[in-house]
Amino acid sequence: MTATLYARDEAVIAGIEKLRFYPLEVVAGHGSTLVTPDGRELLDLSATWTASGLGHGHPAVVEAVSRAVRTAPGSGGLSAVHPDSVGLAEDLLALVPGDGERRVYLGHAGSDANDVALRACRHATGRRRVVAFEHSYHGGVGVAMGVSGVHVDAGVAPDADVAFLPYPNPFRPSGLDDAGHCLALAEEHLAAGDVACLIVEPILSDGGLVVPPDGFLARLHEVCRRFAVPMICDEVKMGLGRPGTLHAFEHDGVVPDIVTFGKVLGGGLPLSAAVGPAAVLDAPPAAALLTTAGNPVCTAAGRAVLATIVGEQLPERAAKVGAVLRKALQELDSDRIGDVRGRGLAIGLELVDPATGDRDPRLAAQVVYRAWQLGVVVFYVGGNVLEITPPLVLTEAEALRAAEIVGAAIADAAAGSVDAEEVARYAGW
């Protein structure tokens, strides 16, 4: 059945929207489990790249969406208001720290939230230049795509007015990408006086799940404040409970000027947001129009997601279960594991050549394929890093089972037990 469905997929679905690592077909899900057509259950360590952060079929989301679909007043917030769009914005303002009069942009994906935030900063400041980071990811459309290092790495033309800084990587320090050098470059760019904003991920996700040194974000924010340049903190993938705190930027005690959200915010439905100063997000009118943005169904889901994250204390749970999972992964006996890093349930496991310590992308592709065969859904980022971002409802027992299966997959791939030709059919990145 899977082969047949994949043949149909190849005949009708555009290749530009596919990122495949193995022939994964799913028809149902519950909690941290995905179910295949033949009834096989897979432990989900991706949460659909964190979008299914509450897991699959969470009752709070199901109830909210069912209610909204039955009584939906229209299909968006473009030219009308409804209780859940206004309510979601109020919820976000209550949960996101900040000073002064603020507004909330509601969209469909982190891509448009970041694109709107970037364009709004350019308009508000009258400046064009954007400072971003190498190997970053902020979206697949517009300005957001042009300032995403991952897309530029893949050959997309960068935005004409972007400067990329190296992201500090404690595991692979080179002197050129340590925190001090990065901050010095940031200061140099911002001092020129033509920078509209700086955009940064608190944890570099698609670039290899790189956790910066403690205090880096705070020092970067201080540079931005000194030169009156707005800092956009992209929390789309790493925020809302995943790092063991409600917001990833809390780790360094900063309050960014603008914060963007997506993925988990919609509970699996298309929903995003940008929270920032009214002076930035209020003008010009009608400059960011999406007909179904702020629609009753997605915003109802978003309100349920936020209430669940707070009410069920999922950040605290992510910190506790994440510590169990990370410890179990660190205790795996393999010379192919170079580093296990992360915060909460955002964990990166870097695979290396044991002889040189160099990145091993070939092994990473084989490991995720073998893990799928053994019953775990996990993907790789940055070429050789397993991105382990399970649903926030993962249990400790599931965490231990996940580590055991990942360890077995690494051992099998290292032993040459994985069919390299079969793996090669699924290109991944």
N, C-alpha and C positions, 0 to 999 in steps of 0.2 A: 504493500500500500504506500509506504514512504517513497519508494522509487518512482511509482506512478505519479504521485503528487509532485515530486521534484521535477519530473519531466513536464508536467503541466505548468509548473511554476516557471521553468525555463522558457516555455513557449509564450507566456503572457505577461510576466512581471518584469519591469525594467531593471536591468542589471545595475543601474546607478544607485538603486536603493537597497542593495543587498550587501550584507557583511556576514558571510557564512564560514563556519569553522568545522562543521560536520552536518550530516543530514538530519537535523533536528525537526521533528514534527510533533506538535502537541495539540491535544483536543480539549484538555481540561486542566484545572489546577486547584489546589487547596493549600493554604498556608505556605510553607516553603517547598511544596512538592508540585511538580509538573507531571502530567499523565499523557502517555503516548496512545495512539489508536489501538494498539494491542494490549493496553492496560498496564504497561510497564511504568513504574513510578521513578522519577528522577529528582534528586535533591538539587534545588536551584540555588547556586552560589552567585548568580548574577542579578537576580530580580529584574530581568530585562534591562540591564545597564542601569539599575537602581530605580527605574520607573515604577516597578511593582514593589515599592518599599514596604507596604503593609502586607505583602504576600499576595496570594491569589484567592479571590473570592472573599475578601474580608467582609464580615457581616455589616459593619458600619457603612462601608462604601456601597454594598449591595442595597441596603435599605435606603440610603440617601438618593442614589441614582434611580431606583425604582419609583420613589415618590416623585422625583423631579420629572421623569419621563411621563408619568401619568397626568401631571398637571402643569407642564412647562408653559410659561407665558411667553411665547415667542422663542427665538433661537439665538439671541445675542444681546449684548449691551450697547450696540452701536448708537441707536437713537431712542433707547428706552432704558428704564432702570427696573430692576426686580430685586427681591429681598436677598437672594443668595449672592448676586454679584456685589452689591453694596456690603452685605454681611461679610463676605470673604475678604474684601479690602479692609474692612474694620478689624477683622481677626488678625490679618497680617500686620497692620499698624500696631496692634496691641502686643504682638509677639516679636516684632523686629525693633530693636532699640534705635533711637535717633532723636534728633533735636529739631525744633521749629516745625513749620507747617509742611506736611508731607503728603504725597499722593501715591497711588498704586496703579500701575499699568497691568491689565490682565490680557494675556495672550494664549497661544496654543502650545508653545514649546520653548525650551530654553533658548533656542536659536533666535526666535523673534523678540523675546524679552531682552536679550543682550543686544540685538541689532537696534532696537528702539532706544535702549539706554545709551548706546554709543552715539546714535544720531542726535538724541536729545542733548547730550553734552556738547556736541559740536555746535548746535544751534544756540544753546544757552551761553556758551563762552565766546562764541565767534571765532574759535580756533579749530584747526583741522587735525592736528597730529594726535595719534593714539599710541600710547605705550603699552605693549603687551609682552607675552613671554614665548620663548621658543618651545615648541612641542605642546603648546596649549591647545585647548579646544573650547570654543565659545559658540559654535553653531555652524549650520550648513547653508545659511542664506545671507545675502547682502553684506553689510559691513562686518557682521559677526564672522562670516566665513573668511573674509579677507584678513582678519586679525587673528585667525586661528592657526597656530604654528603647525598643527597636525596636517591641516589642509595644504598649507604652503609647502610642507615637507613632501606632500604627495604630488606637487606640481601645480596647485592652484595659484594664480597670480595674487600676490599680496595686495592689500589695500595700498593705494599710492602714498598714503600719509601715515604709515605705521612703522614704528621702531620696535624691534624685538630684543628683549633682554634675556640672558641665560637664566634659567630657573635653578636655584641652588639645590644640589643633589648630594646629601651627606654620604651616601654610599659610594658615589663615584666623583669625588672632588677632583677638580683639575686645576684649580687656581683661577681659571677663567669663569667658572660658574659657581664659585662659593658666594656666600651671602654678602660678604664685604664688597667684593667686586661688583656684584649685581646692584647693590645699593648705590655704589659710586656712579655706575652707569645711569641709574635712574635719576640721580641728582643732576648729572650732566645734561640729560635730556630735558628734564623739567625746568632747569634753570634757563633754558633758551627762550622760554616765555610763549611758545607756540603750541603747547600741549593741551588738548581739550579734556583728556581724561586718561587714567591708567586703569587697565582691567587685569584682574589676577584671580587665579583659582587658589583657594587656601590649601588645597592639596592638588597637585598636578595629576589629573586623572588619566586621560587617554595617552598622555605622554609617558606613562610608566608608573602610575600611582606613586609619585614621589612626594614624600613628606618633608617639607622644608625644616630647617633648624628652628627650635623654639625661639620666639621673639622676632622672627623674620618679618612676619606680616605687620607687627606693631612698628618696627623700624621703617618699613616701606610706607606705612600710613603716615608716619611722622614726616617723611620727606614730601609726600603729597600735600600734607597740611601746610608745610613751610612755604610751598610755592603755589598754594591755593588751587591745586589741581584735584578735581573729584576722583576718588578711588571707587571703582566698581568692583565689588566682590562677587564673583560668579559661584553661587552656592547650588547651582542646578543639580549637580551630581553628588556632591559631598555634603550637602546641608540637610537640615530638618531631621536631626536625630542620629544620622548615620555615624558621625565621628565620636559619639558618646556624649555630645552636648547638643542642644537644640540647633545651634548654628556653629559651623566650623570656625568662623572667625572669633568665637568666644575663647578659643584656646589661647590666643594672644591678647585677649582683653581689648580688642579694638571695636570701634563702631564705624563701619564703612559709610561713605556718603550715599552710595546706591548699592542695593543688594538684589540679585536676580535669583529666581527660583524656577524650577520646572520638574520634570520627571516625577518624583514621589508625590509632589503636590497634587497631582491629578489622580493618584491611586490607580494608575494604568490608563487613564483617559487623558486626552490632550489638554493641558492646562499649564500656564506659566504666569509669572508675575515679576515685576520690577518695583521695588519700593525705594523712593528717594524724594528729594526736595521738590516742593511744588514749583519752585522757580525753574526747575529743570524739566519736570514731566508735564507741565500744564500747557506748554506752547511749542510750536504753533498749533492751533486747534486743527483737529482732523488730519494730523500728520502721520498717524499710525492706525490705519483702518483695516480691521479684519471683521467681516460681517458677523461671524459666529463667535468672536471672542467674548468672553464673559457670559457665555450661554448658561441657562439654568441647570443643565445636567452636569456639566463639568465643574461649575462653581459649587454646586451642592456636594459633589464628590470632594472637592478641595476643602470645604468646611468640615466635612466628616473626617478627612485625613488629618487636618490640624488638630481637631478635637481628640482624635484617637492617639496621636503622637504625644500630646500633653497629658491626656487623661489616663492612658495606660503606661505612662512614664517610659516610653520607648527609648529616649536617649540614655537613660540609666541602664535599661536592659541591654542596649547595644554596647555600652561600655563593659558590662559584666560578661555577656556572652562573647563579645569580641576578644576579651582578654583570654577566655578559655580557648577559643579557636586559634588565636595567635600563638599561645603557648604550645598547643598541640602541634601546630605547623613547625614551630621552631625546634621541637623535639624530634622531628622526622630525621632519620639517619640517612642522609644523602649528601654526597659531595657535589651534587648538581644544584643545590640550593645555595645561592650566594647571599641572599638577604630576605628576611621576613620583616616587613615594616607596616605601619598603619596606625590608625586611631579608631577605636570602636569597631564597627563592622565595615570598615574600609581598609582592606588589607591587601598588600602587594607582595607576591612571592616571586623573587627574581631568580631565573634559571640561568646558569652559567656553564661555561666549559671549565671543568675542574682543573685542567692543566694550565690554563691561562687566566681564568677569572673573567674572560670576555663574555659578552652577551651571547646567548645561544637561542636564536629565533627558531631554528629547525626543531630543537627539542621542545620548545614551548608549543609549537603547532601539534607535535605528536602527543604531548602530555594532555592538552585539552581534548584532543580526539579520543585518547584512551580513557580519560575520565568520563567522557560521555558514554563510552561503551560500558564502563563499570557502574554508571548510574548517577553521575554528577554533571550538572551544567555549569561550566565555567569558561570564560574567554580570556584572551591575553591582550595586553596593551603595551605600547612602547617596544614592540618587537619580541620581548622575552619575559614579560612580567605577567603572571597570573593575576587578574583583577578579581579579588574575592569580595563581593558586595552582596551578600545574601539579604533576603527580606529581614526587616527589623524584628520580626516575630520568630526568628530562628531560635530553637531551643538549645540548651547545652548538650543534650544527647545528640541532636542533629549536627552540632558543631564538631563533636568528637568523631562522629561517623564520617563527616565531610573530610576531616584531616586524614583519616585512615585511607579513604578512597583516593584522595589527592596523592598521598604518599605511595600508594600502590601504582598509580598511573605514572608517577615519576620513575619508579623503579622499573616498570615494564618498558617505558620508552627508552630509558638509559640502557637497558639490556638488549635493545634492538627488536623488541617483540611487536612493535607497531608497524603496520604496512605503510611505508613511506609513500608509495605510489597512490594509495587510497587517500591518504592525508592531503596529498598534493592537489586533489580534485577540489578542495575547499580552500580558497586562497586566503581567507581572513582579510587582514588589512592589505 
